[in-house]
């Protein structure tokens, strides 16, 4: 005998799925924060891109928009760990 799926079944499934997605996002945010909170005060571009899994263009946009503080030393960009934590805690 076949079971029929009701609208209520779909609604409950949707709620469970949304809850799982929210938990995944929250866990990823905790992982990023944990990686950034290491003892290093300033981090290089490559480290930031790997930690946050973002492209160079996204990092450049954050820099240009003034959302994160940076320093350029001999052609390399360095970012303040503190600013990244503030950005992701918002």
TORDREN-989360 format. One record per atom (N, C-alpha, C): residue in one letter; residue number from 1; x, y, z; chain; atom name. Coordinates in Angstrom, 1 decimal, padded with zeros to 4 digits, always signed. Atoms other than C-alpha are relative to their C-alpha. Last residue first. Example, Ala and Ser with C-alpha at 12.3 -4.5 7.8 and 13.67 -1.06 7.14 Angstrom:
2
   rest    nr        u        v        w   kette   atom
      S     2   -000.9   -001.1   +000.0       A      N
      S     2   +013.7   -001.1   +007.1       A     CA
      S     2   -000.8   +001.1   +000.8       A      C
      A     1   +000.9   -001.2   +000.0       A      N
      A     1   +012.3   -004.5   +007.8       A     CA
      A     1   +000.9   +001.2   +000.0       A      C
//
This chain:
90
   rest    nr        u        v        w   kette   atom
      X    90   +001.2   -000.8   +000.3       A      N
      X    90   +027.3   +041.5   +012.9       A     CA
      X    90   -001.1   -000.8   -000.6       A      C
      X    89   +000.9   +000.0   -001.2       A      N
      X    89   +029.7   +039.1   +014.5       A     CA
      X    89   -001.2   +000.8   -000.2       A      C
      X    88   +000.7   +001.2   +000.0       A      N
      X    88   +031.3   +038.3   +011.1       A     CA
      X    88   -000.9   -000.1   +001.2       A      C
      X    87   +000.8   +000.1   +001.2       A      N
      X    87   +032.4   +041.9   +010.5       A     CA
      X    87   -000.9   -001.2   +000.1       A      C
      X    86   +001.1   -001.0   -000.1       A      N
      X    86   +033.6   +042.4   +014.1       A     CA
      X    86   -000.9   -000.2   -001.2       A      C
      X    85   +000.9   +000.5   -001.0       A      N
      X    85   +035.7   +039.2   +013.9       A     CA
      X    85   -001.2   +000.9   +000.1       A      C
      X    84   +000.7   +001.1   +000.6       A      N
      X    84   +037.2   +040.4   +010.6       A     CA
      X    84   -001.0   -000.6   +001.0       A      C
      X    83   +001.0   -000.5   +000.9       A      N
      X    83   +038.1   +043.8   +012.1       A     CA
      X    83   -000.8   -001.2   -000.6       A      C
      X    82   +001.0   -000.6   -000.8       A      N
      X    82   +039.9   +042.2   +015.1       A     CA
      X    82   -001.2   +000.5   -000.9       A      C
      X    81   +000.9   +001.1   -000.5       A      N
      X    81   +042.0   +040.0   +012.9       A     CA
      X    81   -001.2   +000.6   +000.7       A      C
      X    80   +000.0   +000.0   -001.5       A      N
      X    80   +043.5   +043.1   +011.2       A     CA
      X    80   -001.1   -001.1   +000.4       A      C
      X    79   +001.3   -000.4   -000.5       A      N
      X    79   +044.2   +042.5   +007.5       A     CA
      X    79   +000.0   -000.3   +001.5       A      C
      X    78   +000.2   +000.6   -001.3       A      N
      X    78   +047.5   +042.4   +005.7       A     CA
      X    78   -001.3   +000.5   +000.6       A      C
      X    77   +001.0   -000.6   -000.9       A      N
      X    77   +047.9   +043.0   +002.0       A     CA
      X    77   -000.1   -000.8   +001.3       A      C
      X    76   +000.9   +000.9   -000.7       A      N
      X    76   +051.1   +042.2   +000.2       A     CA
      X    76   -001.0   +000.7   +000.9       A      C
      X    75   +000.9   +000.7   +000.9       A      N
      X    75   +052.8   +044.4   -002.3       A     CA
      X    75   -000.9   -001.0   +000.6       A      C
      X    74   -000.8   +000.6   +001.1       A      N
      X    74   +055.8   +045.3   -000.1       A     CA
      X    74   -000.9   -000.8   -000.9       A      C
      X    73   -001.4   +000.0   -000.3       A      N
      X    73   +053.5   +046.0   +002.9       A     CA
      X    73   +000.7   -000.8   -001.1       A      C
      X    72   -000.7   +000.5   +001.1       A      N
      X    72   +049.9   +047.1   +002.3       A     CA
      X    72   +001.5   +000.1   +000.3       A      C
      X    71   -001.3   -000.7   +000.3       A      N
      X    71   +047.9   +047.5   +005.4       A     CA
      X    71   +000.6   -000.7   -001.2       A      C
      X    70   -001.1   +000.8   +000.6       A      N
      X    70   +044.2   +046.6   +005.9       A     CA
      X    70   +001.3   +000.9   +000.0       A      C
      X    69   -001.2   -000.8   +000.0       A      N
      X    69   +041.1   +047.6   +007.8       A     CA
      X    69   +001.1   -000.9   -000.6       A      C
      X    68   -001.1   +000.5   -000.7       A      N
      X    68   +037.9   +045.8   +006.9       A     CA
      X    68   +001.2   +000.9   -000.1       A      C
      X    67   +000.6   +000.8   -001.0       A      N
      X    67   +034.5   +047.1   +005.9       A     CA
      X    67   +001.1   -000.7   +000.9       A      C
      X    66   -000.4   -000.5   -001.3       A      N
      X    66   +036.1   +050.0   +004.1       A     CA
      X    66   -000.6   -000.9   +001.1       A      C
      X    65   +001.2   -000.6   -000.7       A      N
      X    65   +034.1   +049.4   +000.9       A     CA
      X    65   +000.4   +000.4   +001.4       A      C
      X    64   +000.4   -001.3   +000.6       A      N
      X    64   +037.4   +049.0   -001.0       A     CA
      X    64   -001.1   +000.6   +000.7       A      C
      X    63   -001.1   -001.0   -000.2       A      N
      X    63   +038.8   +046.3   +001.4       A     CA
      X    63   -000.5   +001.4   -000.5       A      C
      X    62   +000.0   -000.3   -001.5       A      N
      X    62   +035.6   +044.3   +001.5       A     CA
      X    62   +001.0   +001.1   +000.3       A      C
      X    61   +001.2   -000.7   -000.3       A      N
      X    61   +035.4   +044.5   -002.3       A     CA
      X    61   -000.1   +000.4   +001.5       A      C
      X    60   -000.2   -001.4   +000.5       A      N
      X    60   +039.0   +043.4   -002.6       A     CA
      X    60   -001.2   +000.9   +000.3       A      C
      X    59   -000.9   -000.7   -001.0       A      N
      X    59   +038.2   +040.4   -000.4       A     CA
      X    59   +000.3   +001.4   -000.4       A      C
      X    58   +000.8   -000.2   -001.2       A      N
      X    58   +035.3   +039.5   -002.7       A     CA
      X    58   +000.8   +000.7   +001.1       A      C
      X    57   +000.8   -001.1   +000.3       A      N
      X    57   +037.6   +039.9   -005.8       A     CA
      X    57   -000.9   +000.4   +001.2       A      C
      X    56   -000.7   -001.2   -000.1       A      N
      X    56   +040.2   +037.6   -004.3       A     CA
      X    56   -000.8   +001.3   -000.2       A      C
      X    55   -000.9   -000.3   +001.2       A      N
      X    55   +037.6   +035.0   -004.0       A     CA
      X    55   +000.8   +001.2   +000.3       A      C
      X    54   +000.4   -001.1   +000.9       A      N
      X    54   +036.1   +033.8   -000.7       A     CA
      X    54   +001.0   +000.2   -001.1       A      C
      X    53   +000.4   +000.6   +001.3       A      N
      X    53   +036.4   +030.6   +001.3       A     CA
      X    53   -000.6   +001.0   -000.9       A      C
      X    52   +001.4   -000.4   +000.3       A      N
      X    52   +036.4   +032.5   +004.6       A     CA
      X    52   -000.5   -000.6   -001.3       A      C
      X    51   +000.9   +000.2   -001.2       A      N
      X    51   +039.5   +030.7   +006.1       A     CA
      X    51   -001.4   +000.3   -000.4       A      C
      X    50   +000.1   +001.4   -000.4       A      N
      X    50   +041.2   +030.3   +002.7       A     CA
      X    50   -001.0   -000.2   +001.1       A      C
      X    49   +000.8   +000.6   +001.1       A      N
      X    49   +040.6   +033.9   +001.5       A     CA
      X    49   -000.3   -001.5   +000.3       A      C
      X    48   +001.4   -000.4   -000.2       A      N
      X    48   +041.8   +035.2   +004.9       A     CA
      X    48   -000.9   -000.7   -001.1       A      C
      X    47   +000.6   +000.7   -001.2       A      N
      X    47   +044.9   +033.1   +004.8       A     CA
      X    47   -001.4   +000.4   +000.1       A      C
      X    46   +000.2   +001.4   +000.3       A      N
      X    46   +045.7   +034.2   +001.2       A     CA
      X    46   -000.6   -000.7   +001.2       A      C
      X    45   +001.2   +000.2   +000.9       A      N
      X    45   +045.1   +037.9   +002.0       A     CA
      X    45   -000.2   -001.5   -000.2       A      C
      X    44   -000.2   -000.3   +001.5       A      N
      X    44   +047.6   +037.9   +004.9       A     CA
      X    44   -001.2   -000.4   -000.8       A      C
      X    43   +000.0   +001.2   +000.9       A      N
      X    43   +046.6   +038.0   +008.6       A     CA
      X    43   +000.2   +000.4   -001.5       A      C
      X    42   +000.2   -000.3   +001.4       A      N
      X    42   +047.4   +040.5   +011.3       A     CA
      X    42   +000.1   -001.2   -000.9       A      C
      X    41   +000.7   -001.3   +000.0       A      N
      X    41   +047.1   +039.9   +015.0       A     CA
      X    41   -000.4   +000.4   -001.4       A      C
      X    40   -000.5   -001.0   +001.0       A      N
      X    40   +048.0   +036.2   +014.9       A     CA
      X    40   -000.8   +001.2   +000.0       A      C
      X    39   -000.8   -001.0   -000.6       A      N
      X    39   +047.2   +034.3   +018.1       A     CA
      X    39   +000.5   +001.1   -001.0       A      C
      X    38   -001.3   +000.4   -000.4       A      N
      X    38   +044.3   +032.4   +016.6       A     CA
      X    38   +000.9   +001.1   +000.4       A      C
      X    37   -000.4   -000.4   -001.4       A      N
      X    37   +040.9   +034.0   +016.7       A     CA
      X    37   +001.3   -000.6   +000.4       A      C
      X    36   -000.5   -001.4   +000.0       A      N
      X    36   +040.5   +033.8   +012.9       A     CA
      X    36   +000.5   +000.4   +001.4       A      C
      X    35   -001.2   +000.0   +000.8       A      N
      X    35   +040.2   +030.0   +012.8       A     CA
      X    35   +000.6   +001.4   +000.1       A      C
      X    34   -001.1   +000.7   -000.7       A      N
      X    34   +037.7   +030.0   +015.7       A     CA
      X    34   +001.3   +000.1   -000.8       A      C
      X    33   -000.4   -000.8   -001.2       A      N
      X    33   +035.6   +032.7   +014.1       A     CA
      X    33   +001.1   -000.7   +000.7       A      C
      X    32   -000.7   -001.1   +000.5       A      N
      X    32   +035.5   +030.8   +010.8       A     CA
      X    32   +000.5   +000.9   +001.2       A      C
      X    31   -001.2   +000.4   +000.5       A      N
      X    31   +034.5   +027.6   +012.6       A     CA
      X    31   +000.9   +001.1   -000.5       A      C
      X    30   -000.8   +000.3   -001.2       A      N
      X    30   +031.8   +029.3   +014.6       A     CA
      X    30   +001.4   -000.4   -000.5       A      C
      X    29   -000.4   -001.2   -000.6       A      N
      X    29   +030.4   +030.8   +011.4       A     CA
      X    29   +000.9   -000.2   +001.2       A      C
      X    28   -001.0   -000.6   +000.9       A      N
      X    28   +030.4   +027.4   +009.7       A     CA
      X    28   +000.5   +001.3   +000.6       A      C
      X    27   -001.2   +000.7   -000.2       A      N
      X    27   +028.5   +026.0   +012.7       A     CA
      X    27   +001.2   +000.5   -000.8       A      C
      X    26   -000.5   -000.4   -001.3       A      N
      X    26   +025.9   +028.7   +012.5       A     CA
      X    26   +001.3   -000.7   +000.3       A      C
      X    25   -000.6   -001.3   +000.1       A      N
      X    25   +025.5   +028.1   +008.8       A     CA
      X    25   +000.6   +000.5   +001.3       A      C
      X    24   -001.3   +000.0   +000.8       A      N
      X    24   +025.1   +024.4   +009.3       A     CA
      X    24   +000.6   +001.3   -000.2       A      C
      X    23   -001.0   +000.6   -000.9       A      N
      X    23   +022.5   +024.9   +012.1       A     CA
      X    23   +001.4   -000.1   -000.8       A      C
      X    22   -000.4   -001.0   -001.0       A      N
      X    22   +020.5   +027.3   +009.9       A     CA
      X    22   +001.1   -000.5   +000.9       A      C
      X    21   -000.8   -001.0   +000.7       A      N
      X    21   +020.5   +024.7   +007.1       A     CA
      X    21   +000.5   +001.1   +000.9       A      C
      X    20   -001.3   +000.6   +000.3       A      N
      X    20   +019.3   +022.0   +009.4       A     CA
      X    20   +000.9   +001.0   -000.7       A      C
      X    19   -000.7   +000.1   -001.3       A      N
      X    19   +016.5   +024.2   +010.8       A     CA
      X    19   +001.4   -000.6   -000.3       A      C
      X    18   -000.4   -001.3   -000.3       A      N
      X    18   +015.4   +025.0   +007.2       A     CA
      X    18   +000.8   +000.0   +001.3       A      C
      X    17   -001.1   -000.3   +001.0       A      N
      X    17   +015.3   +021.3   +006.3       A     CA
      X    17   +000.5   +001.4   +000.3       A      C
      X    16   -001.2   +000.7   -000.4       A      N
      X    16   +013.3   +020.5   +009.4       A     CA
      X    16   +001.2   +000.3   -000.8       A      C
      X    15   -000.5   -000.6   -001.3       A      N
      X    15   +010.8   +023.3   +008.7       A     CA
      X    15   +001.3   -000.7   +000.5       A      C
      X    14   -000.6   -001.3   +000.3       A      N
      X    14   +010.5   +022.2   +005.0       A     CA
      X    14   +000.6   +000.6   +001.3       A      C
      X    13   -001.3   +000.2   +000.6       A      N
      X    13   +009.9   +018.6   +006.1       A     CA
      X    13   +000.7   +001.3   -000.3       A      C
      X    12   -000.9   +000.5   -001.1       A      N
      X    12   +007.1   +019.7   +008.5       A     CA
      X    12   +001.4   -000.3   -000.6       A      C
      X    11   -000.3   -001.1   -000.9       A      N
      X    11   +005.5   +021.7   +005.7       A     CA
      X    11   +001.0   -000.4   +001.1       A      C
      X    10   -001.0   -000.9   +000.7       A      N
      X    10   +005.8   +018.8   +003.3       A     CA
      X    10   +000.4   +001.2   +000.8       A      C
      X     9   -001.2   +000.7   +000.1       A      N
      X     9   +004.1   +016.4   +005.7       A     CA
      X     9   +001.1   +000.9   -000.6       A      C
      X     8   -000.6   -000.1   -001.4       A      N
      X     8   +001.4   +019.0   +006.4       A     CA
      X     8   +001.3   -000.7   +000.0       A      C
      X     7   -000.5   -001.4   +000.0       A      N
      X     7   +000.7   +019.3   +002.6       A     CA
      X     7   +000.7   +000.2   +001.4       A      C
      X     6   +001.0   -001.1   -000.1       A      N
      X     6   +000.2   +015.5   +002.6       A     CA
      X     6   +000.7   +001.4   +000.0       A      C
      X     5   -000.7   -001.2   -000.6       A      N
      X     5   +002.4   +012.8   +001.2       A     CA
      X     5   -001.0   +001.1   +000.1       A      C
      X     4   +000.2   -001.3   +000.7       A      N
      X     4   +000.4   +009.7   +000.4       A     CA
      X     4   +000.7   +001.0   +000.9       A      C
      X     3   +000.3   -001.1   -000.9       A      N
      X     3   +001.6   +006.3   +001.5       A     CA
      X     3   -000.1   +001.3   -000.8       A      C
      X     2   -000.8   -001.2   +000.1       A      N
      X     2   +001.4   +003.4   -001.0       A     CA
      X     2   -000.5   +001.1   +001.0       A      C
      X     1   +000.8   -001.2   +000.0       A      N
      X     1   +000.0   +000.0   +000.0       A     CA
      X     1   +000.9   +001.2   +000.0       A      C
//
